[in-house]
Amino acid sequence: MKKIQKVTRLKLHNDQNHDFILLGLVSAEPDYKLCLSLNKKFGISLKNISPLKITGIEHAFSRFSNTNNPGNIVFYLISNRTDKIYLLNKLKNIDYLLQIMVPENESDLKNITSKVREVEAVTAVFDIDIKTLKDKNSHYLNL
């Protein structure tokens, strides 16, 4: 008689840290001009960093980050499209993703969002809830 092995089930928990705010920006400007506008508005220095590369796709998505972070707020500007390929396919109407790491409190979000809306190069701003976003590439936003 064969000995039956006991099957052990493991539950994997997805405990990704979502300690950032994600804004979707619509802008007809190229990324470097949008960075200049955001730099002037927030008094930061967004600089080009290594592009975001996705496995299985030959294209790379441009990324910008500020190295000097006043008030411990770090900004990342990530292009949502390159040629006709989108980083987040569910958000094809969004041109750029503005990722803001560890804001102090909720009032900062409203203040930051209103300041982004004042930038002349930005046509529209959308608050994106990363917890409800169901896109296969959303895990690339956890930098």
Secondary structure as UniProt FT lines:
FT   STRAND          20..26
FT   HELIX           31..42
FT   STRAND          46..53
FT   TURN            55..56
FT   STRAND          60..66
FT   HELIX           70..72
FT   STRAND          74..79
FT   STRAND          81..82
FT   TURN            83..84
FT   STRAND          85..86
FT   HELIX           89..91
FT   TURN            92..93
FT   STRAND          96..101
FT   HELIX           106..118
FT   TURN            120..121
FT   STRAND          124..128
FT   TURN            130..132
FT   TURN            136..137
FT   HELIX           138..141
//
